[in-house]
Amino acid sequence: MSNALAIAHVTQALSLLLASNVGSEFDEAVKVEPRKPPAEAPDHPTINVFLYQVTPNTSMRNNDLPTRAADGTLVKRPAAALDLHYLISAYGDETTLVGQRLIGSVVRTLHEIPILPKDVIEETGHLPHLVGSDLAEAAQRVRFTPTAMDVDETSKLWGMLHQTPYSLSVVYQAALVFIDCRQTPVPAKPVERTDVRVLPFGAPGAPVPPGAGSKAEVPSTTTAPVSVDEVASAEPGLPVRGAAKKTTKTPDRTVAKAPARARKTTRASKPPQPEPRKGTEG
């Protein structure tokens, strides 16, 4: 994480990185300037590092949300995730192709060192206009990636530069740069005492189990048993008094034979009738 000086610090560090590694193939010194392309092309070898656009990083722009609690208290320090887009142009004697040689050195340097070194960041931080920058303490390192642009996009980019002639250039994207907000969240108070309670369900203050009380009681469908005497006393074809509907289906054959068996039992239980006596003739 870093403060608001991070953008300028990356631009200055990129210029120092190119100045330290570009120019070994030239007899004269190469000048690297962090500014937009000039209206008049210089004759001596020159490299311009121009930051033409700053955009939010699409993958990390919402990584720090939410930053506040429901009551508005700051719980996390917000940070803006940014991508920096640079236009690097080269100038020099066209008869000896100085501009093309400089662009080749720029591409080679950023391909060999795609991540901004920490020592370059620390050295740049000593400049008077960058005092107070904490980019060197950021956990995320800045990586440079080349950006491919077609003729139409290049024409629009250079068209924004009023009265500036086109020069051979390359475009690079620097990611990822974080800028922290100035507010610092208040740390939460430490836990002083823990309270653990065990309560049965239904006790005052006890939690209600999920689904409790939502289910209505289902009436029981179990019927009282019917005695054999009640079955025997019943008339054929009439239901037995006091018998309710049963949930379990009984085979029809068993129900049909029940009255007949009851009649047989009744007949067998009757005592035999005595035969009438015959009168004697006198």
PyMOL commands that set and color helices and strands:
alter all, ss='L'
color gray80, all
select helices_A, chain A and resi 6-21+98-112+118-124+128-130+135-137+151-160+228-233+252-269
alter helices_A, ss='H'
color red, helices_A
select strands_A, chain A and resi 31-33+46-56+79-91+143-146+169-180
alter strands_A, ss='S'
color yellow, strands_A
deselect
rebuild
show_as cartoon
